[in-house]
Amino acid sequence: MCVVLVVKFFVVAFWMQDQMYQRAARLNLVAGLLCVAGAGAALARLDSVGLAVAVLAVVMGISSFRLVRVGRG
């Protein structure tokens, strides 16, 4: 699941960067990197930490769309 989220965050980040939404793109890149860290934590048998990081990454991804919607992207 984390691989799908990482790909989603990176694709959306590069699309937002092409549309000149720099802040939102950076937020999606950070969310993707957090998802990679969460996958690493899950591989180290820290499942609750991995899940918490994945949830945080999804919230950051949602926040990036909010930045674009209100014009601060």
C-alpha distances in whole Angstrom, upper triangle without the diagonal:
4,5,5,6,9,10,11,12,14,16,17,18,20,21,23,24,26,27,29,26,26,25,22,21,22,20,17,17,17,14,12,14,13,10,11,13,11,9,13,14,11,13,16,16,16,13,15,15,11,11,14,13,10,12,15,13,12,16,17,15,17,20,20,21,24,25,26,27,30,31,30,27
4,5,5,6,9,10,10,12,14,15,16,18,20,21,22,24,26,27,24,24,23,20,19,19,17,14,14,14,11,9,10,10,6,7,10,8,6,10,11,10,11,14,15,14,12,14,13,9,10,12,10,8,11,13,10,11,14,15,14,16,19,19,20,22,24,24,26,28,29,28,25
4,5,5,6,9,10,11,12,14,15,17,18,20,21,23,24,26,24,23,23,20,18,19,18,14,14,15,12,9,11,12,8,8,11,11,8,11,14,12,13,16,17,17,16,18,17,13,14,16,14,11,14,16,13,13,17,17,15,18,20,19,21,24,25,25,27,29,30,28,25
4,6,5,6,9,10,11,12,14,16,17,18,20,21,23,24,22,23,22,19,18,18,17,14,14,15,13,10,13,13,10,11,14,13,11,15,17,15,16,19,20,20,18,19,18,15,14,17,15,11,14,16,13,12,16,16,13,16,19,18,18,22,23,23,24,27,28,27,24
4,5,5,6,9,10,10,12,14,15,16,18,20,21,22,20,20,19,16,15,15,14,10,11,12,9,7,10,10,7,9,12,11,10,14,15,14,16,19,20,19,17,17,16,13,12,14,12,9,11,12,9,8,12,12,10,12,15,15,15,18,20,20,21,24,25,24,21
4,5,5,6,9,10,10,12,14,15,16,18,20,21,19,18,18,15,13,14,13,9,9,10,8,5,7,9,6,7,10,11,10,13,15,15,16,18,20,19,17,19,17,13,14,15,12,10,13,13,9,10,14,13,11,14,16,15,16,19,20,20,22,25,25,23,20
4,6,5,6,8,10,11,12,14,15,17,18,20,19,18,19,16,13,15,14,11,10,12,11,8,10,12,10,10,14,14,13,16,18,18,19,22,23,22,21,22,21,17,17,19,16,13,16,16,13,13,16,15,12,15,18,16,17,20,20,20,22,25,25,24,21
4,6,5,6,8,10,11,12,14,16,17,18,17,17,17,14,12,14,13,9,10,12,10,8,12,13,11,12,16,15,15,18,20,19,21,23,24,23,21,22,21,18,17,18,16,13,14,15,11,10,14,13,10,12,15,13,13,17,18,17,19,22,22,21,18
4,6,5,6,9,10,10,12,14,15,16,14,14,14,11,9,10,9,5,6,9,7,5,9,10,9,11,14,14,14,17,19,19,20,23,24,23,21,21,20,17,17,17,14,12,13,13,9,9,12,10,7,10,12,10,11,15,15,15,17,20,20,19,15
4,5,5,6,9,10,10,12,14,15,14,13,14,11,9,10,10,7,6,9,9,6,9,12,11,11,15,16,16,18,20,20,21,24,26,24,23,24,22,19,19,20,17,15,17,16,12,13,15,13,10,14,15,12,14,17,17,16,19,22,21,20,16
4,5,5,6,9,10,11,13,14,13,14,15,12,10,12,13,9,9,13,12,10,13,15,14,15,18,19,18,21,23,23,24,27,28,27,26,27,25,22,22,22,19,17,19,18,15,14,17,15,12,14,16,13,14,17,17,16,18,21,20,20,16
4,6,5,6,8,10,10,12,11,12,12,9,7,10,10,7,9,12,11,10,13,15,14,16,19,19,20,22,24,24,26,28,29,28,26,26,25,22,21,22,19,17,17,17,13,12,14,12,9,11,13,10,10,14,14,12,15,18,17,16,13
4,5,5,6,9,10,10,9,9,10,7,4,7,8,5,6,9,10,9,12,14,14,15,18,19,19,22,23,24,25,28,29,28,26,26,24,22,22,21,18,17,18,16,13,13,15,12,9,12,13,9,10,14,13,12,15,17,16,15,11
4,5,5,6,9,10,10,10,12,10,7,9,11,9,9,12,13,12,14,17,17,17,20,21,22,24,26,26,27,30,32,30,29,30,27,25,25,25,22,20,21,20,17,17,18,16,13,16,16,13,13,17,16,14,17,20,18,17,13
4,5,5,6,9,9,10,12,10,8,11,13,10,11,15,15,14,17,19,19,20,23,24,24,26,28,29,30,32,34,32,31,31,29,26,26,26,23,21,22,21,18,17,19,16,13,15,16,12,12,15,15,12,15,18,16,16,12
4,5,5,6,5,7,9,7,5,9,10,9,11,14,14,14,17,18,19,20,23,23,24,27,28,29,30,33,34,32,31,31,29,26,26,25,23,21,21,20,17,16,17,14,12,13,13,9,9,12,11,9,12,14,13,12,9
4,5,5,5,6,9,8,6,8,11,10,10,14,15,15,17,19,20,21,23,24,25,27,29,30,31,33,35,33,32,32,30,27,28,27,24,23,23,22,18,19,19,16,14,16,16,12,13,15,13,11,15,17,14,13,10
4,5,8,9,12,11,9,12,14,13,14,17,18,18,20,22,22,23,26,27,28,30,32,33,34,36,38,36,35,35,33,30,30,30,27,25,26,25,21,21,22,19,17,19,18,15,15,17,16,13,16,18,16,15,12
4,6,8,11,10,9,13,15,14,15,18,19,19,21,23,24,25,27,28,29,31,33,34,35,37,39,37,36,36,33,31,31,30,27,26,26,25,22,21,21,19,16,17,17,13,13,15,13,10,13,15,12,13,10
4,6,9,9,9,11,13,14,15,17,18,19,21,23,24,25,27,28,30,31,33,34,36,37,39,37,36,36,33,31,31,30,27,26,26,24,22,22,21,18,17,18,17,13,13,15,12,10,13,14,11,11,8
4,6,6,6,9,10,11,12,15,15,17,19,20,21,23,25,26,27,29,30,32,33,35,36,34,33,33,30,28,28,27,24,23,23,21,18,18,18,15,13,14,13,9,10,11,9,7,11,12,9,8,5
4,6,5,6,9,10,11,12,14,15,17,18,20,21,23,24,26,27,29,30,32,33,35,33,32,31,29,27,27,26,23,22,23,20,18,18,18,14,14,15,14,10,12,13,10,10,13,14,11,9,6
4,5,5,6,9,10,11,12,14,15,16,18,20,21,22,24,26,27,28,30,32,33,31,30,29,26,25,25,23,20,20,20,17,15,16,15,12,12,13,11,8,10,11,8,9,12,12,11,8,5
4,5,5,6,9,10,10,12,14,15,17,19,20,21,23,25,25,27,29,30,31,29,28,27,25,23,23,21,19,18,18,15,13,13,13,9,8,10,8,5,7,9,6,7,10,11,10,8,5
4,5,5,6,9,10,11,12,14,15,17,19,20,21,23,24,26,27,29,31,29,28,27,25,23,23,22,19,18,18,16,13,14,14,11,9,12,11,7,10,12,10,10,13,15,13,12,8
4,5,5,6,9,10,11,12,14,15,17,18,20,21,22,24,26,27,29,27,26,26,23,21,22,20,17,17,18,15,12,14,14,10,10,13,12,9,12,14,11,12,16,16,15,13,10
4,5,5,6,9,10,10,12,14,15,16,18,20,21,22,24,26,27,25,24,23,20,19,19,17,14,14,14,12,9,11,10,7,7,10,8,6,10,11,10,11,14,15,15,12,10
4,5,5,6,9,10,10,12,14,15,17,19,20,21,23,24,26,24,23,22,20,18,18,17,14,13,13,12,8,9,10,7,6,9,9,7,9,12,11,12,15,17,16,14,11
4,5,5,6,9,10,11,13,14,15,17,19,20,21,23,25,23,22,22,20,18,18,18,14,13,15,13,10,12,13,10,9,13,13,10,13,16,14,15,18,20,19,17,14
4,5,5,6,9,10,10,12,14,15,16,18,20,21,23,21,20,20,17,15,16,15,11,12,13,11,8,11,12,8,9,13,12,11,14,16,15,16,19,20,20,17,15
4,5,5,6,9,10,10,12,14,15,16,18,20,21,19,18,17,15,13,13,12,9,8,10,8,4,7,9,6,6,10,10,10,13,15,14,16,18,20,20,18,15
4,5,5,6,9,10,11,13,14,15,17,19,20,19,18,18,16,13,14,14,10,9,12,11,7,9,12,10,9,12,13,12,15,17,17,18,21,22,22,20,17
4,5,5,6,9,10,11,12,14,15,17,19,17,17,18,15,12,14,14,10,10,13,11,9,12,14,11,12,15,16,15,18,20,19,20,23,25,24,22,19
4,5,5,6,9,10,10,12,14,15,17,15,14,14,11,9,11,10,6,7,10,8,6,10,11,10,11,14,15,15,17,19,19,21,23,24,25,22,20
4,5,5,6,9,10,10,12,14,15,14,13,13,11,8,9,10,7,5,9,9,6,9,12,11,11,14,15,15,18,20,20,22,24,25,26,24,21
4,5,5,6,9,10,11,13,15,14,13,15,12,9,12,13,9,9,12,12,10,13,15,14,14,18,19,18,21,23,23,24,27,28,29,26,24
4,5,5,6,9,10,11,13,11,12,13,10,8,11,11,8,9,12,12,10,13,16,15,16,19,19,19,22,24,24,26,28,29,30,27,25
4,5,5,6,9,10,11,9,9,9,7,4,7,8,5,6,10,10,9,12,14,14,15,18,19,19,22,23,24,26,28,29,30,28,26
4,5,5,6,9,10,9,9,11,9,6,9,11,9,8,12,13,12,14,17,17,17,20,21,21,24,26,26,28,30,31,32,30,28
4,5,5,6,9,9,10,12,10,8,11,13,10,11,15,15,14,17,19,19,19,22,24,24,26,28,29,30,32,34,34,32,29
4,5,5,7,5,7,9,6,5,9,10,9,10,13,14,14,16,18,19,20,22,24,24,27,28,29,31,33,34,35,32,30
4,5,5,5,5,8,7,5,8,10,10,10,13,15,15,16,19,20,20,23,24,25,27,29,30,31,33,35,36,34,31
4,5,7,8,11,11,9,12,14,13,13,17,18,17,19,22,22,23,25,27,28,30,32,32,34,36,37,38,36,34
4,6,8,11,10,9,13,14,14,15,18,19,19,21,23,24,25,27,28,29,31,33,34,35,37,39,40,37,35
4,6,9,9,9,11,13,14,15,17,19,19,21,23,24,25,27,29,30,32,33,34,36,38,39,40,38,36
4,6,6,6,9,10,11,12,15,16,17,19,20,21,23,25,26,27,30,31,32,34,35,37,38,36,34
4,5,5,6,9,10,10,12,14,15,17,18,20,21,23,24,26,28,29,30,32,33,35,36,34,33
4,5,5,6,9,10,11,12,14,15,17,18,20,21,23,25,26,27,29,31,32,33,35,33,31
4,5,5,6,9,10,11,12,14,15,16,18,20,21,23,25,26,27,29,31,31,33,31,29
4,5,5,6,9,10,11,12,14,15,16,19,20,21,23,25,26,28,29,31,32,30,28
4,5,5,6,9,10,11,12,14,15,17,18,20,22,23,24,26,28,29,31,29,27
4,5,5,6,9,10,11,12,14,15,17,19,21,21,23,25,26,27,29,27,25
4,5,5,6,9,10,10,12,14,15,17,19,20,21,23,25,26,27,25,23
4,5,5,6,9,10,11,12,14,15,17,19,20,22,23,25,26,24,22
4,5,5,6,9,10,11,12,14,16,17,19,21,21,23,25,23,22
4,5,5,6,9,10,10,12,15,15,16,19,20,21,23,21,19
4,5,5,6,9,10,11,13,14,15,17,19,20,21,19,17
4,5,5,6,9,10,11,13,14,16,17,19,20,19,17
4,5,5,6,9,10,11,12,15,15,17,18,17,16
4,5,5,6,9,10,10,13,14,15,17,15,13
4,5,5,7,9,10,11,13,15,16,15,12
4,5,5,7,9,10,11,13,15,14,12
4,5,5,6,9,10,11,12,11,10
4,5,5,7,9,10,11,9,7
4,5,5,6,9,10,10,8
4,5,5,6,8,9,8
4,5,5,6,5,5
4,6,5,6,4
4,5,8,8
4,6,8
4,6
4
